[in-house]
């Protein structure tokens, strides 16, 4: 029998998408593998999506499509606010969320709070195309702390708060940052015309429980709650987001208004998000709208959710 001459041909990384789906990615190089104080950390070069950041065994972002996720997380909320000047980011270790926020000309200060200093350091070193030196921008202030504790102690008010956290794994560092108690803290730290956005887990037809629970929990805190979804190829499906506010409604903005605000307020060319994209992502299919309407679960500190 002829032996395989390529020893790397059968090296794969297993990404567990759900209890019933696992995706295998061919691995060209394992750039870094280790463990921080809070989670396992890997940076791998895959044949499918190029360099990927992997935390606790799950792909967080890839160089091929991270722009889709980060533009969707940041710009709907930022452009809905009339003039965002002070922004807080909870999480966002890669620096890409910070990069997108800093592209807004009105922004004067961004406070980024991430619990894992080692992950941020590794991202600065190995993922330069993600952060694009955003950490060095004089408007950026980086804190290594638990975002919930930081907000509880802070006396600041923010125009926009962006929640860019890892999945709420049972033993992970972010589980209590998806609860009604945490969202109430966020609400208190927003200005009168403030708005928040959050990544809200998969919004696939067979994997909707966490998404619908996050939306329902935010509805119990904010007057206006608008779920939306984007297809992220490296996540192999639709991913949910939510924008929430007491006074601002992103779904009311027309495609023309979004395009006008992008032109006037953002200092770079966007790759994925524009007015037409905005209309599309807030157009939730009927079967998911039904699930959202039927959702009763409110996530609390005593009964948090867990990602697979």
Secondary structure, DSSP 8 states (H G I E B T S, - for coil): ----S-TTTT-EEEEEEETTEEEEEEEEEEEEEEE-SSSEEEEEEETTTEEEEEETTEEEEETTTHHHHHHHHHHHHHHHSSS--EEEEEE-TTSHHHHHHHTBTT--EEEEEES-HHHHHHHHHH-HHHHTTGGG-TTEEEEES-HHHHHHH----EEEEEEE-----TTSTTGGGSSHHHHHHHHHHEEEEEEEEEEEEE-BTTB-HHHHHHHHHHHTT-SEEEEEEEEEGGGTEEEEEEEEESS--GGG--HHHHHHHHHHHBSS--SS-SHHHHHHHT---HHHHHHHHH------STT-----
